[in-house]
């Protein structure tokens, strides 16, 4: 079936899904093969749950005219999203980077909603499946779209740009994330800069943080809208930032008191301010949007449990984000500080060196107790009075159950696979 015909069918649907557990009445289900399953086998179930159409790529599961047979379901989803994006012709902002993508996306969305019917990537649906699903969630009523793009290999951002064809782009930073897939730090810079490549080739606009030397250098030849802290030549000059621990930002005589902790979130806030200013949103509305935003999903949350004040930042971790989180934590004027840090994943051949470097970097800190969890940290341990290493989470949990912590100021951070939010279950 031609893509236009599939799109015509899609326009009659209430939405689209690749998961039968999330089927909505009158939606379209796309059966995508996974490593351990063939979603074609769920086509009949999707129709039984109320889907209007199912897209399959195995003729053995054809049911009736509600079944759309294609050569490859994943490619069909991506082509449908590309077609739909061109059909809507709405402005789209693409967002990528090593750290802070989702928080920045949510802040930009909160700001743009003050003036537009804006829609953004839900959660972290930012890969070769998530980006198409995001684009297909936009409708004729959507006035501006914000698309988060994630990648762990080179050429992924380039490919996602061919689907989303963004009009604007912003790279949050170039950090030590997914080093294994990108092939080192230079590979990260090259991979993330694929967004700049697309914007430049198509004469589109880049938002550039002048306080990031790599952005400033890589974006020189682009159409650009600049911002930065104490950058008087930038279109948006941020006068001052601070974090005690919540970030405050001042610009144009306006002070924004956010609910985000750590100076590393200042650049995320500043990007949202700059994009809001570019789209002619008033300072008052920008302030209202950012001050109303509350982080969730284990991202820099302030919690209280068992008589402890907890900074929960357990959604993800890499050497760059871990370093800035620790730096912010060390600056807090709080008593009885303890940092619970979990292994950082996807670092490849650099994993041992990066874990050792992080441990070494805090070896002389004597006002914080450090608990390191995971094999990588344990394999690179140092003997210090304020260091404790546990090879597994279960070993840490056993300790916490036997020695309840109270009256502590805690940082909890680690890669998603460590699931360190489980620490909360062992604080009574």
PyMOL commands that set and color helices and strands:
alter all, ss='L'
color gray80, all
select helices_A, chain A and resi 3-11+20-22+39-48+59-61+73-88+101-112+130-136+156-164+179-182+185-192+194-201+213-218+263-278+283-292+319-331+348-361+375-379+393-402+416-418+420-426
alter helices_A, ss='H'
color red, helices_A
select strands_A, chain A and resi 16-17+28-30+53-56+67-69+91-96+118-120+144-148+168-171+205-209+223-229+236-238+240-243+246-251+254-261+301-305+308-313+337-342+368-373+387-390+409-413
alter strands_A, ss='S'
color yellow, strands_A
deselect
rebuild
show_as cartoon
